[in-house]
Amino acid sequence: MRKLLIGSLTVLALTAFPAAAGASRTARHSTPLTNFGTVSFSGTTVNGLPIGNFNPDRIDMVSRSTLKAQTGGLSGATEFSVTWKHS
């Protein structure tokens, strides 16, 4: 697993979950989400195959009905972005 921490934004690269962006957590709640703008992922693969081959679901970050970060649609089977919406 590779992990990159930028403010409270964490980007992970895993075999089973190839790309993710999310907020850090304390014991009881998420910390405020840093305005990270837009993070783009490209060349995203699972076991060497384009992530689009697996029909992945988009996962948005929502807290108490407030959209915090929104995942864009998949482009070219390996590219997508996550955009900050609210702290």
C-alpha positions as CSV (number, residue, x, y, z in Angstrom):
1,M,0.0,0.0,0.0
2,R,1.2,3.5,-0.9
3,K,-0.2,6.4,1.2
4,L,0.1,10.1,0.5
5,L,-1.2,12.6,3.1
6,I,-1.8,16.2,2.0
7,G,-3.4,18.2,4.8
8,S,-6.3,16.1,5.8
9,L,-6.6,14.5,2.4
10,T,-5.3,10.9,2.2
11,V,-4.7,9.2,-1.2
12,L,-4.2,5.5,-1.1
13,A,-3.1,3.0,-3.8
14,L,-3.9,-0.6,-3.0
15,T,-4.2,-3.8,-4.9
16,A,-7.9,-4.4,-4.0
17,F,-8.9,-0.7,-3.9
18,P,-6.6,1.0,-6.4
19,A,-7.3,4.7,-5.8
20,A,-9.1,6.6,-3.1
21,A,-9.2,10.1,-1.6
22,G,-10.6,10.8,1.8
23,A,-10.5,12.7,5.1
24,S,-8.5,11.7,8.2
25,R,-10.5,10.5,11.2
26,T,-10.3,11.0,14.9
27,A,-11.8,8.5,17.3
28,R,-15.3,10.0,17.1
29,H,-15.6,11.8,13.8
30,S,-14.0,12.9,10.6
31,T,-11.8,16.0,10.7
32,P,-12.7,18.9,8.4
33,L,-11.9,18.1,4.8
34,T,-9.1,20.3,3.4
35,N,-10.0,22.1,0.2
36,F,-7.8,19.9,-2.1
37,G,-9.4,21.3,-5.3
38,T,-9.5,18.4,-7.8
39,V,-7.3,15.3,-7.6
40,S,-7.0,13.4,-10.9
41,F,-6.2,9.7,-11.2
42,S,-4.9,8.3,-14.4
43,G,-3.6,4.9,-15.5
44,T,-5.6,3.3,-12.7
45,T,-5.4,-0.5,-12.9
46,V,-6.4,-3.6,-10.9
47,N,-4.0,-6.5,-11.3
48,G,-2.7,-4.8,-14.5
49,L,-6.1,-4.4,-16.1
50,P,-7.9,-1.1,-16.6
51,I,-10.2,-0.3,-13.6
52,G,-13.0,0.2,-16.1
53,N,-13.0,-3.6,-16.8
54,F,-14.5,-4.1,-13.4
55,N,-17.4,-1.7,-13.6
56,P,-16.4,0.2,-10.5
57,D,-19.0,2.2,-8.5
58,R,-18.4,5.9,-7.9
59,I,-18.2,6.7,-4.2
60,D,-18.9,10.3,-3.0
61,M,-18.0,11.5,0.5
62,V,-21.2,12.7,2.3
63,S,-21.6,13.7,5.9
64,R,-25.1,14.4,7.3
65,S,-26.5,15.0,3.8
66,T,-23.7,17.5,3.0
67,L,-21.7,16.5,-0.1
68,K,-18.0,16.9,0.9
69,A,-16.2,15.4,-2.1
70,Q,-17.6,14.1,-5.4
71,T,-16.1,11.5,-7.7
72,G,-16.3,12.1,-11.4
73,G,-17.1,9.5,-14.0
74,L,-14.6,7.1,-15.5
75,S,-12.9,8.3,-18.7
76,G,-10.9,6.0,-21.0
77,A,-11.3,3.1,-18.6
78,T,-8.5,4.3,-16.3
79,E,-9.0,8.0,-15.6
80,F,-11.3,9.8,-13.1
81,S,-11.1,12.7,-10.6
82,V,-12.3,13.6,-7.1
83,T,-13.4,17.2,-6.5
84,W,-13.6,18.9,-3.1
85,K,-17.1,20.4,-2.4
86,H,-17.3,21.3,1.3
87,S,-15.1,21.1,4.4
